């Protein structure tokens, strides 16, 4: 991953194969922080790296396949 980091806005949709679709409750400003994500009414605190490197790409792939 590059050293340049784009800010991830609150309410960004993500997808987890185990938990399903969710969304970020807070924005992400650093790859080294933790942020809250809501899945099916349950709040999880996850590393930003997992969100950026796993959950966001899974959501983008899911959206691509639905078109």
Contact map, one row per residue, 1 for C-alpha under 8 A:
1110000000000000000000000000000000000000000000000000000000000000000
1111100000000000000000000000000000000000000000000000000000000000000
1111100000000000000000000000000000000000000000000000000000000000000
0111110000000000000000000000000000000000000000000000000000000000000
0111111000000000000000000000111000000000000000000000000000000000000
0001111100000000000000000000100000000000000000000000000000000000000
0000111110000000000000000011110000000000000000000000000000000000000
0000011111010000000000000011100000000000000000000000000000000000000
0000001111110000000000010111000000000000000000000000000000000000000
0000000111110000000000111111000000000000000000000000000000000000000
0000000011111000000000111110000000000000000000000000000000000000000
0000000111111100000000110000000000000000000000000000000000000000000
0000000000111110000011110000000000000000000000000000000100100000000
0000000000011111000011110000000000000000000000000010001101100000000
0000000000001111101111000000000000000000000000000000001101100100000
0000000000000111111111000000000000000000000000000000001001100000000
0000000000000011111100000000000000000000000000000000000000000000000
0000000000000001111100000000000000000000000000000000000000000000000
0000000000000011111111000000000000000011000000000000000000000000000
0000000000000011111111000000000000000011000000000000000000000000000
0000000000001111001111100000000000000011000000000000000000100000000
0000000000001111001111110000000000001111000000000000000000000000000
0000000001111100000011111000000000001110000000000000000000000000000
0000000011111100000001111110000000111100000000000000000000000000000
0000000001100000000000111110000000111100000000000000000000000000000
0000000011100000000000011111000000111000000000000000000000000000000
0000001111100000000000011111100000100000000000000000000000000000000
0000001111000000000000000111111010100000000000010000000000000000000
0000111100000000000000000011111010000000000000000000000000000000000
0000101000000000000000000001111110000000000000010000000000000000000
0000100000000000000000000001111110000000000000111001000000000000000
0000000000000000000000000000011111000000000000111000000000000000000
0000000000000000000000000001111111100000000000111000000000000000000
0000000000000000000000000000000111110000000011110000000000000000000
0000000000000000000000011111000011111000000011110000000000000000000
0000000000000000000000011100000001111100001111000000000000000000000
0000000000000000000001111100000000111110001111000000000000000000000
0000000000000000000001111000000000011111111100000000000000000000000
0000000000000000001111100000000000001111111100000000000000000000000
0000000000000000001111000000000000000111110000000000000000000000000
0000000000000000000000000000000000000111111000000000000000000000000
0000000000000000000000000000000000000111111100000000000000000000000
0000000000000000000000000000000000011110111110000000000000000000000
0000000000000000000000000000000000011110011111000000000000000000000
0000000000000000000000000000000001111000001111100000000000000000000
0000000000000000000000000000000001111000000111110110000000000000000
0000000000000000000000000000001111100000000011111110000000000000000
0000000000000000000000000001011111100000000001111111000000000000000
0000000000000000000000000000001110000000000000111111110000000000000
0000000000000000000000000000000000000000000001111111111000000000000
0000000000000100000000000000000000000000000001111111111100000000000
0000000000000000000000000000001000000000000000011111111110000000000
0000000000000000000000000000000000000000000000001111111110000000000
0000000000000000000000000000000000000000000000001111111111000000000
0000000000000111000000000000000000000000000000000111111111100000000
0000000000001110000000000000000000000000000000000011111111110000000
0000000000000000000000000000000000000000000000000001111111111000000
0000000000000111000000000000000000000000000000000000011111111100000
0000000000001111000010000000000000000000000000000000001111111110000
0000000000000000000000000000000000000000000000000000000111111111000
0000000000000000000000000000000000000000000000000000000011111111100
0000000000000010000000000000000000000000000000000000000001111111110
0000000000000000000000000000000000000000000000000000000000111111111
0000000000000000000000000000000000000000000000000000000000011111111
0000000000000000000000000000000000000000000000000000000000001111111
0000000000000000000000000000000000000000000000000000000000000111111
0000000000000000000000000000000000000000000000000000000000000011111
